[in-house]
Amino acid sequence: MSMNNVSAKSDGLIGPEAEPALATHSGLLIVNADDWGRDTENTDRTLDCVLCGAVSSVSAMVFMEDSERAAAIALERRIDAGLHLNFTSRFSRHGTSSLLIEHQHRLARFLQRYRLAQVLFHPGLTNSFEYVVFAQLDEFQRIYGEGPNRVDGHHHMHHCANVILPKLIPSGIVVRRNFTFQRGEKGFFNRMYRRLVDSMLQRRHHLTDFFFALPPLEPPDRLRKIFSLAQQFVVEVETHPVNTQEYRFLTKGEIFRLAGNVRVARRYVPLKTGEHPRPTTNASNFGAHLACSLPYAFVFGWTMYQSLIQPSKYL
């Protein structure tokens, strides 16, 4: 099953420019529910959606009030769970290390203070990012019995410069890409920045072909078009069943009506033997990092400048 990046310009969709998926592979519709384990309401509503076949997989939060119960449910019912890295919502599990909470608080204060904070590398927070990421990786392994084979981020903060440039996410696993946009939804340099981030991720990780949010649910033609892409491509759709409209859409069968003959996957896309990101040799590490960092800095600078002129168009 292909996980190459593609562009479907004939449908008016803008994705990163790359080679198309192999025609010999069929598509896949992955509906992934975020915030598994955040609290009992998030977990229970998501479980309902999984049991009725409307959700393929979940993104699990750790160090939250319902994290351990959610992990036990996932293991018992064989629910496909990845790690939902969290830098911005305070860890709510009783007994969480005060040092970990303090490190996370520093990150949240920085990321929520500035509009474009996630695209700015902050050298003073390098240790805090490393500490918080590795703590969550270790905790996931503790409560799920193995490390995650998939990582995304709460509020998509796994795309932070402080996460991507130091390569804090383990190599070779699936990482969530940027949203796929329709023409005109974002400015040119905004799209260029997001394509650059996806390109950097693809060097070390597996990405789906497209990524969308489930809402807005109207007009229905939007979702029909998204679901139809899954006939040929690997498409991830993000949902939050704690939201009443999304929960009803998923549990009342509307998703199956709009999807038509496209089935919702039972799990997240499996990795095939031989499918690996492009390796980087030790001799080329510096050059590869420089090649990525320079255009990253340029696009960031231009995006920052443009956002000051037309802030509604950016991020």
N, C-alpha and C positions, 0 to 999 in steps of 0.2 A: 504494500500500500504506500503510495507516494506521499511524502511530506515536503515536497519542494514548494518554493514560493512561486506564485503565478500571478498574472494580471488578466482580468476578464474585462477588457475595455469594451467589448461588444455589448455588455450589459450595463455599461456606465459605472462600473466599479473600479476603484483605484486601489491596486495592491502593489507591493514592491516588484520591480522589474526583475524577472528571473526566467529560467527555463520552465516550460509548462510541465505539468505532471505527466508521467508516462501513460500513454493511452491504454496499455495493457492492464492497468490497475483500475479498479472501480473506486468510486468515491465513498465518503463516510460522513454522516451527520452526527456530531458529538454535541450533546447538550450538557454543559457542565455547570453545576451549582456551586457558587462561592459561599464562604463563611460557615462551612460545616464545623460544628463544635463551638461556635462563638457563644451561643447560649442555647437553652433547651428549645426555644421557639424556632430558631434557625435550623437546628438539627431535626426536630420532629417534622416540620413542614417539608424539608428536603427529603426526608425518609419517605414520606407519602408519595412524593414525585418519583423517587427511585422505584418504589414498589409497583407503581402503575406503569412503569416502563417509559416515562417521559423524560427522565434524567439519566444520562449515561454514567456520570462520574461526579465526584465532588472534590472541592479544594478545601483542605482541612486547616483550620487555625489551631495553633498550639498555645499553651499557657493561658487559655481562656477558660471560663467557668464550666463549659460543657465539653471541653476537649477530650478528656479521658473517657467519658461515657460514649461520646461520638466515635472514638477509636474502637471501643469494644463492640459497638453496633456494626461498624464497618468490617471488622474482622469476622464477626459472627455471620454476617449476611454477605460477605465477600463483595463489598462495595468498593469500587475502584477509587482510591483516594490519593491525591497529590498534596503537596505542601503549599499553603496560601501564606506567603511571607507577609508579616505584619509589622510595619514601622509606625503606624499612625493611630491605631486604636489601642488604648492602654491594656496591657495584659491583666486579665481579671481573675485568673485562677488564684485561689487562696494559697498562700505559702510560696508564691513566686519570689525568687531572689530579688532583694531590694536593689542590688547592683545592676541586675538585668533591667529592672524597671527604670532605673535612672538613665542607663544608656539609651533605652528606647525613648524615654522622655526627651532626651537631647535631639534625637533624630526627628521625632514628631514636631518639636518646636521649630526646627529648621525647615522641614518639608512643608509645614502648613503656614509658615510665615510669609513665604514668597511665592508668587504666582508660578514662576519658572524654576523653583528650587530643585526639582528632580533632574533637570538637565545641567545643573551646575555642580561640578566636582568640588567638594569641600574637604581639603586636606586635613583640617582640624577634627573631622568626624570619622576619619578612616578607621581608627580602632573601634569606635562605637558601632559602625556598620558591620565590621568583621565580627565583633562580639555578638551582636544581635542576630546576624544571619546564622552563624555557626551554632549558637544556642538553640535556635529553632530547628535546624537540621538534626541536631543531636536529640532534641526532645521528640521530634517526629519518629526517629528511629527507636526511641525508648518505648513509646506507646503503641506504635504500629508494628514493631518487631523487625523492621528493615528501613533503610533510608528511602526517601522518595525517588521515584523514577520520573517525576513531573513536578515542576515548580511554576507558580505564577505569583501575583502579588496583590495584596489588599490595596484598593485604589490604584492598582497597576504600578505600584512603586518599585517593583522588581526591575523596572526600566531606569531606575536612578543611575546617574553617572557613577556614583559611589559604589554601586553594585556591579555594573557592567565592566567598567574599566579595570578594576582590580580582579575581575573574574571570580567573584565569590560563590557563584552557583556552580555546583559540580558539573564537569564536562560530560557530554554524551547523553544527557537526559533531555526530556521534552520541556521546553520553556514557552510560555505564552507570548505570542507576537503582538504587535500593535493592532489596533482596530483597522479594519478595511473600510475605506470611506467611499461614498459616492462623489461624483464630480461636483466641485463647488462647495463641498461641506467644510473643507479646510483650505487654508492658503497654501501656495506652492511651496514655500520654504518650510512650513509646518510639515507638509507631507514628505519633503526631502529629509528632514530631521528624523522622522519616524522610519523612513526607509533605511536610513543609515543605521539606526538602532537595530532594526531587524537583520540587516546585513552583518552587523557585528555579532549578534546572537547566533546567527546561522553558522558562523565559523566553528562554534563549539557545541551547538545544541540542535535538536530537532524542532522544527516549527510546522504548524499546520499551514495549509494553503491560504485559508481565509479565517478571519476572526470577527465576529459581530456580537453586539448585545441583543438580547431578546426584545426588550422594549425599544421603541414604541410598538405596541401591538396593533396599532392602526396607522395607515391603512393595511389591510391584510395582504395586498399585493407585494408589499415590502418583504414580508416573511416568506411568501411563496417563492419569490425570486431568490432569497437566501437559501431556502431549503432545496430549490432546484439545482443550485450549484453543487450540492452534495451528490448528485448523480455521477459527477466526474472528478470532483476534488474533495480533499479532506477539509471540512468546515467545522470550526468550533463556534458554538453559540453560548454565551455566558448568561446565566440567570441567577436571580436571588429570590427563591421561593418565599422568603419572609414577606415580600411585597404581595399584597392580596391579589392584585390583578394578575401577576405572573403565576401565583399559586393556582388560581382558578383556571387560567389558560392551560396549565400543565396537567392538572388533575381531572379536569372535566372533558378532556379529549380533543380540545380545539387544535392542539398542536398536531395531532395525527390527521385531522381533516385537512389542514393546510399543507402538511408534508406530502400528502397523497401517497404515491408509491415509494417514497424515500423513507426508509426505516430509521428510527433513532437507534444509534449504536448502543449495545449493551454495556460496553466499557469504553474507556478512552482508546485512541488508536494504539495498537500494539507495535512495538519496534521489531522490524524484521532483521534477521541475521544479515550482516553485510551493509546495512544502512547506518552510516556514521557521518557525523560532520567532517568537513575537510580538516585533516590534521595539520598542525603547524610544527615544524621541526625547531629544535632549540636554536639552530643557527639563524632562523628567520623570525624568531620571536620579537626582537627589537624592531625590525623593519615592519612586521605586521602590526605591531602596536602603534608605531609612528604613523603608518598608512591609515589606520583607523582614527587615531587621535586628532590628526590635523584637520581632516574634513569635518569631524565631530565638532571641533572648536569653531570652525568657520560657520557651519550651519547653526550652531548654538548662538554665536554672536549675531548673525543676521536675524535669526528668529527673535532674539531678545530685542533687537532694534525695531523690527516690524511690530512686535507686540506692544511696544510703547506708543506706536502710531495708531494701530487698530487692534486693541487688546481683545475685542470680542472674537477675532478670527483665530486666535492662537491658544492651543492647549485647552 
